[in-house]
Each structure stands twice: as C-alpha cells, then as structure tokens.
Amino acid sequence: MELHPRRLLPILQARLARWPVTVLTGARQTGKTTLVRELLPAMETTAPAYLSLDDPDERLRLAQDPVRRLDYGTRLVILDEVQKQPALLDVVKFLADRKRGHRFLLLGSSQIRLLHHVRETLAGRATLLDLWPLGLVERVTGPEAPPCGLDRIWQEGEAALHRMTTAGVPTEHIRTWRTHAEESLRWGGYPALALLPEAERPVWFRDFRKTYLERDLADLGRVADLDQFALAQNLLAARTGQLLSYSEVSRDLGVVVNTVKRYLRFLEISYQVVLLRPWGPSVGTRLVKSPKVYWTDPGLARLLAERPNLDDGPFFETYLCDELVRWMSWQVEPAALQFYRTAAGREVDFVLHAGRGLVAMEAKASQRAHATDARALTEIVTAWRSPGLHPDAWRIGLVVTRGREIEPLAPHVWAIPDWRLFGPSPDES
C-alpha cells in the first residue's frame, strides 16, 4: 500500500504526549485509520493497542468488562469508531482521571455524534485535531512530508520569495508538481482516489455522497427530506467561492431561511464546507458582513456542480482555500484565515494573518499574472494595520496562478504558481 506522509502527524504525536485524551476527527475517507494504524506506530516506543468498534465482537467484549479491557497502562489505546459505543467514554474519563499516564486516541468517521458525546463527557480532558484530505505537499511518498513554499514564506517573510525566485528548479520537478497540482484541482485530495483510474473516480464520489447522506445525516436525525438536502448540496457547490446569500439559496430551494442556515451548519460540522468570514482591520472603509462559502474538496464540488472546467475562477479559488485550510491544521501556532471586501467591490480573496505577519492572496486561474492584478494587494500590504498585527510585522501580497514562474509585480507583491506555494520546497539556503 502506498502511504502518503501526513503533515498532521507531528502535531498529533505532541498532543498525545501532553493530553490524556486526543480526539481525531474529519470527514469520511480522509485517512484517519491509516494514519493511526500505519504511520503513528512508527513514532511510538510501544505499539498502540488498536480497538475497532466497527467489530461487533469487539463491542461485546468491551461491554462485558470495559474498565479492565481498556486498562493498558501507559500504552496508547486507540478506539476507532468509538461513537458506536458512547458509554465507553465514561470509562475513558475514569481511567484518564484515576490512572496517571493513561493515554487514549479517539476517532470516528461519524464525527458529528462523536463530538457531541466528547463535549458532554470529556470536557477539559480532551484535545481536538482535524484531518482533512491530502494537501498538495502530501502527495509525496516517503516517511515525511517536506516543507512547502508557504511554510518558508510564513517563517521568513519576503526573503523566502527572493531565494525561491533565484533558486534553480529541475525540469522534472516542475513537470511532476504541476501535474500533481492539476490533479488536486481536478479531483481533490481524498487518498482513495489516487488508486483509482479516472473513469472510476466519479463513481467513488457518488458512493461517498450516498454514504454521507444515509449515515452521517442519520446521526443528526434532524433532516426530514434528504432529497431536498441533496439539492442544497448541489446549489451550494455551484456557489463555492462566492458571498453567501441565505435568501437566494432559500428562494432557489423553496424553503425558509432558517432551514438553509440549518443545512449549512450540518455541512460545516461534517467538514463538507467552510464559511470564511470577512476581515475587519482598523481602516475607515465599509466592509461587507456576509461570509463566503467554500466546499472543502474541489473534486467533490465539481461533481456536485457539474462544472469540469479547470479555468473556472471560483473553483480555482476553492482549491486554494482548501490548501490553506489544510496548511492551517498543521501549524503549532494558529493563524487566522479571512477575506476582504468593501461595499464598493474592492476584494482580496484571502487574508492569512497572525502576530508575526500577514499574507494576502488573490487567486488567478491563468498561467500569468500582471501588474494590474496587484492593486488591491498593494493596498493591504502597504497601508493597513490590523489590531492583532505587530507594527513591525511583515506583509506580503501573492497572486497565485497556475503558471511556472515566481516574479515580483509591485513592492511586496509577487506572482507565485500554486505548485510552488503549496508543493514541496527544497531548502534553497
């Protein structure tokens, strides 16, 4: 089996060392079980005890004497699909409280119900991590995923871009990673797809969606009309990368606005969509307040919206948003991701910021960027101050393209290809 290194693994290992209970959540088929059964054991001094609650015999054994059967001392205990036997969380709580050094890793594909039980039983004892589909840099094979271009930019600021511009990149590397980037844009990042021929991938997506509708939503128990919800999925996938208008979706679906909001909430907590909020720095301009909606996997969004064109701007923007969400999940120090748009229509697609700096990004689904593409970015990186941004922090603008070259467009504003930003970036020092 071909294993992709996951950038979340070091973060997971660090949490396991500090917390008695770690909860790993994410959509179905993102690779949670592979991560904990194939990759994590290599980082543990003692092989973890893995118990799958998918096995009815295992559930029966645990029900008979759960305290004794879960007491493995200091050995890590992994409970997969633990939401199928939620009473075990009381046992986990008991052992974590009474037995020093006990460690538990809980995961489940039905994360909606799992998180509900965790918050009720393990509040204050558990740390939460999200596993998303593969990011572009995770398409390598080997023991570790290398740094990507954004890692270097985030650590070093504009100096990293100067080095990346002058560094020679082998032709084979360019060809390979442009191909991987096109693959991510077209099909998304669910690991199982890499093993399938292209003709079978739409079938996989349809089965994935069917399972989601019939099993994950059944956990919620509050969706009376699955056909209507499926239609809402299609409508929202077609609106990915756009400002969200609840009233428009409500009108198209023929339901009240509160139903649309409930559907969006279900899609959020099941990792199908993310809602990006507007950035509000301390500037005297009027900003829009509506969020933007993004599907969390461009491949699934294309299937639902029936829009296969790779030059489609909103879907390229969705792909970049998804890469940023994955990148943020790997960071030890959190960063915030928002967008900027004024009521007059001035817009920047993404604003990634923390105390150390700010990276503003524009998505451009073409091979080249031009100086005119840098105007809104120049305004952000040269004139604005955010309340959470240190006065001496760096600010960089990036126009992200599907091309080949990194090049300056304006002071502190650069054009950069998607595969250079999110793909492996060798040390150019």
URBEL-V776000 format. One line per field, one symbol per residue. ss: DSSP state (a for helix, b for strand, c for the rest). burial: # if it has 24 or more other C-alpha atoms within 12 Angstrom, else .. A space follows every 10 residues. Layout:
BEGIN
ss: ???
burial: ???
END
This chain:
BEGIN
ss: ccccccccaa aaaaaaaacc bbbbbccccc caaaaaaaaa aaacccccbb bbcccaaaaa aaaacaaaaa ccccccbbbb caaaaccaaa aaaaaaaacc cccbbbbccc aaaaaaaaaa accccbbbbb cccccaaaac cccccccbaa aaaaaacaaa aaaaaacccc aaaaaaaaaa aaaaaaaccc aaaaaccaaa aaaaaaaaaa aaaaaaaaaa cccccaaaaa aaaaaaaacc cbbccaaaaa aaacccaaaa aaaaaaaaac ccbbbbcbcc ccccccbccc cbbbbccaaa aaaaaccccc ccaaaaaaaa aaaaaaaaac cccccbbbbb bbccccbbbb bbbbccbbbb bbbccccccc aaaaaaaaaa aaaccccccc cccbbbbbbb bcccccbbbb ccbbbbbaaa aacbccccc
burial: ..######## ###.###.## ########## ########## #.##...### ###....##. .#...##.## ##.####### ######.### ######.... .######### #####.##.. .#..###### ########## ....###### ####.###.# ##.##...#. ...#..##.# ########## ####...... ##.##..##. .##..##.## ..#..#..## ########## ######..## ..#.....## #.##.##### ########## #.....#... ########## #####.#..# .######### ########## #...###### #.....#### ####.##### ######.##. ..######## #..###..#. ..######## ########## .######### ######...
END
